[in-house]
Amino acid sequence: MKNKIIGIFICMLFTTTIVSATNLNLNENIQMTTSEVDVPLWKIGDSWTYNEKYEEISYNKNGDISYHWFRNCTTTYIVTADTGNSYTLKVSSNNYEGGLKYCLLRMKFTRFMKFIEELECRKTDLGYISEYHQEKGLAFLSLGNIRLSIPTQYNQIYDALFTPASIYLPFPFTVGENGIIPSCSETGHEKTGLYWGLINFIDSDFNSNYPAQDYNCEMAQITVPIGTYNAYNISIDEHFGSLHNYSWIYYVPEIGYYVKWVEHWEASGCFPIRDFKCELVSTTHKPSISQL
């Protein structure tokens, strides 16, 4: 009996040691990992599906909202081309809802609206080289406080080039690292109108410059619809004159892309001007052996 008790005690001690070591390693993986994260390898057919919410707001001189656009939908990003130094991502939407306010114009988007997008991504860091997106479909139009809703066809096109590529994940990165996301410029054309282009209220070229931004990289445990992960959190808290940008991108190597992205921009006086949030629902990406 004595030998049995001693044996049980030793087994308990051994088990406790294993559990403690396991917890310690988990904590180290979350807080203290020093491995460098490099850019993933994508294959044609890899896809990621997200729940997305996106909102933009502009104000007049009196501080009243003059422009308000929002979109909620499920979007699927799929790799459709692997050529030379870049990938092509095509984006499609489902479960679309949203709306637009532009001066006196009010518009409610219907579930028949569609959002499509094409992104050219640089292989070395997945930075955006070009972006094209279009929203089109049935909407209901009203003016001011008039309750009458008129069916209309809404169409919005946005076509842009980035010089150099617009970087959002600064590969390679390491936990505890502070770095700089380089500046870039964006040029292109935007067109928004009704009835297949018969009426246009936005039709202009644009040229925007984005300054360099400081970022931090830390580990964070994040829960999204697809599951719970220990993610690399690339965070930004930056002022650009009267603008303030908060951004958190949670990247998981075995997923090959981000599992969550939250971004908030505000103007002086804490006026929100842009909000974006997406969470991963599913993916078909399988990491190669070299990435495991």
N, C-alpha and C positions, 0 to 999 in steps of 0.2 A: 504493500500500500504506500509506504514511504517513497519507494522508487517511482511509483505511479504519479504521486503528487509532485515530486521533483520534475518528472518528465512533462507534466502539464504546465508547470511554472515556466520551464524552459521554452516550451512551445508558445506560451502567451508572450513571453519576453521577445522571442524571435518575431512573432506576428506583429507586436507593437512596434518593433524596430523597422519592419518593412513598411507598415502604414505611415510611420513618421517620416521615413525617407521618401515615400511616395508623395506625401503632402509637401515636403520641403522642395522636391523637384518641381512639383506643379507651381509652387509659389515662385521658384526661380525662373521657370519658363515665362510666367506672367510678368515678373518685375525685372529680371536681371539678364535675360538672354542677350548675347552679344553677337549672334550670327548675322551676317550681312544678307539682306534680302535682294535678290537680283530680279530682273524683268522676267516674266513668265514666257513660256513658249505656247503660242496658240496654234490650233489646227482649224482648217476649214470645217465648219459645222459646229464648232464650240459655241455655246449660247448661254446667256444669263438673263433671267427674267426678274424684274423688280416691280414693286409697288412704288409709284412716283407721285409726288405732289410738288407743283412748281407755281410760283406766284411772282408777278412783277407789278410795281406801283410807281407812278410819277405824280408830282404835285405842281400846282400853279403857284404864282407869287404869293397868294394869300394862305398857302399851306393846305388848300383843299385838294382832294384827289382828282386829277384830271385824266389819269389813265390807270386802269386796273385790269389785269389779265391773269387768269389762273387756269390750271389744268391738273386734274387728278386722273390717273389711268394706270394700267399695267403695261409695261414696256418690255419687249424682248430684244436683246442685242445678240446678233449672230454673226460670226466671222464668215464672210462670203468670198474673200480673196486673200491670197498670200503671195505677193509679188514684190521682187526686189527688196527694198528696205522698208516696206510698209504692209500693214494689214488693212482690209476694208471691213468695217462693221456696218451692218444694216439694222435699223431699228424699226419696229412696228408696234402698234398699240392695240389694246383692248380695254373694255369697260371704261370708256372715255366719258368724262364730265368736266364742265368748265364754263367760263363766261368771260365777257369783255365789257369794260366801260371805257368809252373814249369821248370826252366832253359830254354832249347830251345823248350820245348814242349808247344804247344798252343792248347787249346780246347774250342770249343763253344758248350754249352749245348743247346739242343733243347726242344721244348714244351713237348716232350715225356719223359723227365726226371721226376722222382718222388722223393720226399723227405718224408720219414716216420720216426717217432720218438716215443719212449716210455719213459716216465718219471715216476719214483716212488717218490711221494711227502709225506713228513711227515705231519701228520694231525695237529700237534701242531703249525706249523709255515709255512707249505707248502714248506719247504726246500727240495732240491733235495737229495734223497738217492742214486739213480742210474739214469743213462742216457744211452740210446741206440739209435743211429740214423744211417740211411742208405740213401745214394743218389745213384740212379742207373738209367740207361737209355741210349738213343741214344745221341751221341755227334759227332762232327766233329773235327778231329785231324789234326794238321799241325806242322811242325818243323821250328823254326827260321823264316826266311823271305820267306820261300817257300810258294807259294800261294795255292798249291794243298791241298785240304781238304779231309781227308779219314774218312769214317764213322767208328765209333767204339762204343763198349759198355763200358761205364764208370761205375765204382762201387767204392763207398767209405763207409767204416763201421767204426763207432766210438762207443766204449763200455767202460763205466766208472762207478766207484763207488766213493762215497764221504764219507770221515771220518773226523769229523762228517758230518751231512747233510750240503749242501751248501745253506746258507740263503741269500735271496735277498730282502725279505719283513720282517723287524724285528718286528713281532707281539709280544706283543701289542705295539702300538706307539701312540704318542700324538703330536698335533701341537706345535711347539716351542721347541721340544725335540731334544737334541743332544745325540747320543748313539754310540754304537760300534757293528758292524756286526762281529761275531767271525771268527777266522781263520778256515781253513779246508784243507784237502789234497785230491787230485784226482788221482786215479790209474786206468789204463786200457790198452786197445790195440786199435791201429788205423791201418787201412789197406786201401790203395788206389791203384787201378789198372785198367787194360783194359782187354777186351775180357774175361769176366767171371773169372778173376783171373789168366789167363795165363801169363800176364805181370803185375808185381807189382813194383811201384816205392816208395811206403811207406808201410812198414809192420813192426811195432815195438811196444813194450810196452812203456808206459809213466808213469811218476810220477811227479805231480805238486803240489806245496804248495802255498796256497793263504793266505797272512797275514790278520790279523784283519783290518777292515776299519772303519773310523769315518763317521757317516752319520748325516744329518739334516732332520727334518720333518717340512714342511710348507704347507699351503694351496695354491692352484693355480687353476685358471679357465682355463680349457683345452678344445679345440675343436678337435674332431676326427671324422671320417666318421659316426659313430653311433650317435653323438650329442655333446652337450656342457655340461661339468660337473665341479663342484667344487671338485677337487681331492686332495688327500694327496700326496705331492711330497716328495719322499724319495731320497735325492740327496747325491752324493759322489764326492769329489774332493781330490784325494789322490795320493801321490808319493810313489813308491816302488823302491828304488834305481834309476835306469835309466828309469823306466816306470812311466807313469802318466795316471791315470784313471779318466774320467769324466762320471758320470752316473746319470740319472734322471728316476725314476719309478713313474708313476702317478696312484695311487690306488683309486678306488671308491667302498665303501662298498656295495652299492646296486647292483653293477655289479658282486661282488664276486671275482674280479681279477683286474689286471692292465688294464687301457685303453690306455696307451702309455708307451713305454720303449725306451729310447735313451741312447746309451753307446758309448764312444769313448776312445780308448787307443792309446797312442803314446809313442815312444821310445825317448831316448836322441837326441837332435837336432830337435825335433818336427816332427819326422817321424811317420806318422799314421800307426798303425799295426792292428787295429781292429775297425770296425764301425758296429753298430747294431741299427736299428730303426724299431719299429712296432707300428701300430695304430689299434684300435679295429673297426671292421666293423659291427659285429653283435654278439648277445649272446642269449642263451636259459635259462641262469641262473635266477632263481627267489629266492630272499632271503626269509628265513623262518621268521615267525612272530617275533621270539626272536631277529632277526637281524635288524628289522625295527626301 
